[in-house]
C-alpha cells in the first residue's frame, strides 16, 4: 500500500520502512463463514467480503500446494455467557451457534487438512491456541485474510504484531461492509503494524520461498531426532 503524500502520520514518523516477510509463513483465514458470505443472512452479502473470500481461496490453495499451513477461525457461541456483550450491538450473533450454517466456513476457503480454531472474541489469538501452534511450527510470518477489515482482521493483525510475527494483509483478501472502513483501517495498520499488500504479491512471495516438505507425524520426527542425537554421541 502506498500512503498519500503529506499523510499526517507519516509526517509524524509513522510508516517509515517496510517489514520484510520471513521464510516460514502461515495463512490465517478470519471469519469467512456463511454468516458473512451468504447474502441471506443479516451480515452477509458484502461485495468486499465476497471478493476477499475468492482471493483468500486463491492464497490458501497455493499455500496448501506448498505445504504452508492454513489456519481458520470462525466466531461461534453456545450460550449467553459465551456471547458476553455481543448481542447488545449485534443481536444476530445469537444465531451464530456452534455447528450452525452461520458458523460454518465458506466452502470456497475450507479444505481437509486445514486447522480450525473457533473463537469468541475479535482477535484470532484471543482465547485460542493459535500462538502456541504457530510457535511450535516455527512460523515467522502470517498472512491475515478474512473479515471484517475494521473488526476481527484488524484485531488479529494487531495481536500478530504484538506477538512478533511479520504480518502481511492482502487488501483484496480482506473485506468489510463499507469501503471507507476497509480503506481507513488498512491505511492505519499499514502505518503502524503490518504490510498491506495484494493477493498477487502474496503469491509472488510464496514463489520465492524454499521448498517445504509435507509435515511428518510428530512421533516420526522425534524418532529421527533421537537417531541423529545418538549418532553424535
HELIX and SHEET records of a PDB file:
HELIX    1   1 UNK A    8  UNK A   11  1                                   4    
HELIX    2   2 UNK A   34  UNK A   37  1                                   4    
HELIX    3   3 UNK A   47  UNK A   65  1                                  19    
HELIX    4   4 UNK A   80  UNK A   83  1                                   4    
HELIX    5   5 UNK A   86  UNK A   89  1                                   4    
HELIX    6   6 UNK A   91  UNK A   95  5                                   5    
HELIX    7   7 UNK A  101  UNK A  103  5                                   3    
HELIX    8   8 UNK A  130  UNK A  136  1                                   7    
HELIX    9   9 UNK A  149  UNK A  153  3                                   5    
HELIX   10  10 UNK A  154  UNK A  162  1                                   9    
HELIX   11  11 UNK A  171  UNK A  173  5                                   3    
HELIX   12  12 UNK A  179  UNK A  192  1                                  14    
HELIX   13  13 UNK A  199  UNK A  206  1                                   8    
HELIX   14  14 UNK A  218  UNK A  232  1                                  15    
SHEET    1   A 6 UNK A 115  UNK A 116  0                                        
SHEET    2   A 6 UNK A  70  UNK A  73  1                                        
SHEET    3   A 6 UNK A  25  UNK A  30  1                                        
SHEET    4   A 6 UNK A 141  UNK A 147  1                                        
SHEET    5   A 6 UNK A 166  UNK A 170  1                                        
SHEET    6   A 6 UNK A 195  UNK A 197  1                                        
SHEET    1   B 5 UNK A 115  UNK A 116  0                                        
SHEET    2   B 5 UNK A  70  UNK A  73  1                                        
SHEET    3   B 5 UNK A  25  UNK A  30  1                                        
SHEET    4   B 5 UNK A 141  UNK A 147  1                                        
SHEET    5   B 5 UNK A 174  UNK A 175  1                                        
END                                                                             
